[in-house]
């Protein structure tokens, strides 16, 4: 194994991001590159954070994680909720530690907003106070998201203006931060430029032709069902987590939960999960095309060579 050794502690900090839609084969490619370069892998997936969600999130296997060290997988219970900021804070600490050891980590996944939080910077926002989110979840259940948006207008009109009045997750985040800190989230965000640390993180996007990807996704979901995905969703349902938790709304999980709630047949749930996953992959591809215009795009062989060249350039 050849390690990429930096001549000095980098400023800015350095990482390489391998992104792309679900099912494109990022894990396999990342393992190949990491094995040659001596890099660790930082998962950039909002669902792989949670312990117990293994099959439906297509986590790297135990054997693959023994082969290459992985970070930000299985680091939270499903009762917890991670934000893009929280992920980026931890990811930055890992990048710093790896860089100081002379290594450049690979950031691998499909959650573009997490990568944006890391690369574009983020304000050092305090954690939410215990119980605040639970109170707001109860308000949302009783009065709806529009009511929460009206509350946000009163305490953070700048953020409220930016958000659609049905964007429950971000409205909830804005209210949680205000109630926890008595400072609007938009104010914290306005300090972003002054507080952010620079990250040199070239982005590589793995592309697969749409017809091929559609078939891959259908096959993968069938394999997930054979691997016990329904049992995993049944376990998730028993955890009694908040209705607005991202895991309950995740693609595939949501459809199988409908079956467990007797809202459809298992055949219908699987079919709908395939359709929803295909649509999600399309949205991811569109996001990376629009939000990462300077990324290097290509198939696995093309990106493997390009990524290795980038890593060697930092020797």
N, C-alpha and C positions, 0 to 999 in steps of 0.2 A: 504494500500500500504506500502511495506517495502522498505526503502531506504538503499542502500549500502553505508555505512559511512566509509571513510578512516580514519585510526588512525592518519595520518599526511599527509601533502602535499606531494604527491608522486614525487619522482625523480628516474626513469623517469616518465613522465606523463603517465596516464593509460586510455585505451579505449578497447572496445571489438568490433571486426569487424565480421559482418555476411554478407558474400558475396555469390555469386552464379549466375548462368545464369538467363536470363530474364524468367519470368513465373514460377519460381520454388516455389514461395510462401514466399519470404523473408519478405514482408511487414507484413503479418499476424503473422508470427513467432516473428518478432521483436516487434510488438505491445504487444503480450502476455508476452514476457520477460520483456519489459520496464515497463509494468503495475505492475508486481510483484516487480521488482528491484528498481523502482523509477528513472529509467534512461530516458534521452532524446534521441532522434534519430537524427543522423547526416546523411543526404542523401549523398550517394557516387555514384551519377549518373550524368553524364555529360550533360544530356538533361533536367533533372528535375530542373536544375538551372533556366530555362527560364520561365518567366511569359507568359501565353497563350498557352503553350504546355502541356496540361493537360491529354487529353484522350490518345494520342499516346505514352506518356511516362509512363502511368499507375501510376501516382502520388497517394500518399495516399489521401483519400478523405478529405473534410473539416471536417467531423465528426471525422475521425481518427486523424486528426491533433489537434482537440480540445481535444481528449482523451489523447494524448501524445504529448508534444512539439516536433516539427520537425525543424531542421535547414538545411540551404542550399537547400531549395526548394523555388521557386518563388523569387529569390533574384537578378535577372538580367532581363533586357529587351532583346528581341531577337537581337537587334542591337549591343549588347555587345558580346564579345567573352572571355570566361574564359579558362585559361590554367590549367594544373594539379598543377602547382606551386601555382597559385592564390587560387585554391580550398584548397590546403593543408595549406596555410598560415592562411586562415580563420578557417578551421577545427581545427588547432592547438590552436588558440585563444579560441575557444569554449571548447575544451578539458581542457585547463588550467582553465578556469572559472568554469567549472563543477567540476573538481577535487578539486579546492579550496573551493567549496561549499560542499565537501564530497560525490560527486556522480561520477559514471563512465558512460560515454555516450556509446551508441551503434552506430557504423558506419555501415550503411546498404546500399547495392547496388551491382552493377555489373560492375562498371568502375574500373578495376584492376589497371590501370596506376595511377589513383588518389590515391588509397590506397598506392601504392608503393612510390609515392612522399612524402606522409606523414610519412610512417614507415621508409623508408630508408634515409630520410633526403633530404634537398634541399638547394641550395645556395640562399641567399637573393638577388634576381635579381630585379633591378628596373623595374617599369612599362614601357611599350612601350610608346613612345611619340605620341601625337595625330597627326594623318595624315600619319604616317609612314606606317602602314599596308595598308591603302587605296592606297598609291603609289605603293606598291608591288603587290597588287591585280591587279592594272591596268597593271603592267608589265607582270604579269602572264597571263592575258587575251590576251595580245598582242603577247607575245613571247613564252609562255609555261613554264612548270615546269623545264624542262632541262636547260633553260636559267637561271632560278633562282638558280639552283644547281651550275651552273658555277660561278655565282656571289658569292655564299657562299664559293666556293673553294678559292676565292681570299681573303676574309676577315676572314674566319674561316675554314681553311683546315682540322683541326682535326675533327670538327663536320661534315663537308662535307664527309669525309672518312667514318664516321660511318653510314651516312644516305643513303638509296637507292635514286637514282636520280629521282624517281617518288613520293617520300614521301612529297607531297605538304605542308601538315600542319606543319611538323617539320622543313622543309627547310624555310618556311615562318617565323616560330618562330625564327629561328637562325638569319635570316636577320633582322627581326624587332628589336631584342635585340642589334645586332651590330650597326644598324643605330641609335638606341635610346641612346646607352651608349658609343659607340666607343670602346667597350670591347667585344671580342668574347664570345658567349654563352658557349663555351667549357671551357673558362677561369673561368667564374662564376661557372660552374659545378665542376671544379677541386678543388674549395674551399669548396665543399660540406661537406667533413668530418669534417673540422674545425668549420663549422658554424652550423651544424645540432643539433637539440635538440632531446634527446632520447625519444622514444615513446614505451612503453610496450603495445603491441596491439596483443594479440592472435587472430588468424583468424579461423573462423568457416565457412565451405563451405556447403551450402545446396544442396544436390543431389536429383534428381528425375530421375527414370529410363527413358531412352531416348524415348521409345515408348509412355509412358504416357505424357512426356513433349511435344512431337510432337502434340499430340491430344489437350493438354491444350492450346498450342500456337494458333492452328487453331481456337479453340473455342473463345479464348480471342480476336482475331482480329475481328471475327464476332461480338462480343459484343461491341468492340470499334467502329465499323462501325455503329451499332445501336445507340451508344451513341453520335454520331455526329463528328466522327473523320474527315470525309471528309470536313466538315465545318471548322474545326480547321486548316486543311492543306490549305484550300482556303484562310483563314485569313493569314496564314504564307506567302503564295505566294504574298499577297498584301503588305507585309511589305517592299519589295524592299531591302532586305539585301544582303550583298555581296555573290556572287556566291559560294565562298569557305566556307561559314559559315557552321559549323558542322550540324546545324539543317536541312539544305537543303540536306545533304547527309546521314541523319540518316535513319536507317532501317525502312521501312514502309512509312515514309514521302516521301522519294525519289520516291517510286513506285506510290504513290497517286499523287504526283506532275506530274509524266509522264502522268497520265490520264488527269489531268487538262490542260496539254499542248497538248492534243489531240494526244499523241503518242501511246496510247493503250486504250482498253475499260476498263470500271470500273471492270468488272469481271476479266480481265487479271491483272489489277493492284492489286486487292485483292489477287488473287492467287499468284502473284509474291511477294507480301508483306509477305504472309505466308511462302513461300519458303525462302525468305531472312532472316526472323526472325528465322526460324529453323537453318539456317546456322550460323547466328550470335550467337545463343545460344550454338551451338556446339563449335564455336571458343572461347567463354567465358569459357566453361567448360574445354577446352584444356589449356587455359591460366592459370586458377586457379590450374589445376592439375600440370602444369610445373613450375609455378612461386611461388606457395605457398605450397611447399612440406611438411612443418610441420603443415599445417592446420588440424583441426579436421573436418572430413567429415561424413555426415550421413543424415538421414531423419529428419523431423521436431521434432519428439519426442526425438530422440537421442540428437540433438543439443540443444533443450530447456533445457534438464537436464544438459548437459555439460556446457552450457553458465551460467546457474544459479550457478553451482558449482564454476566456475571461478569468478563470481561476489562476491559470498560469501567469497571466499578466500582473497579478498581485504578488508574485513570488519576490 
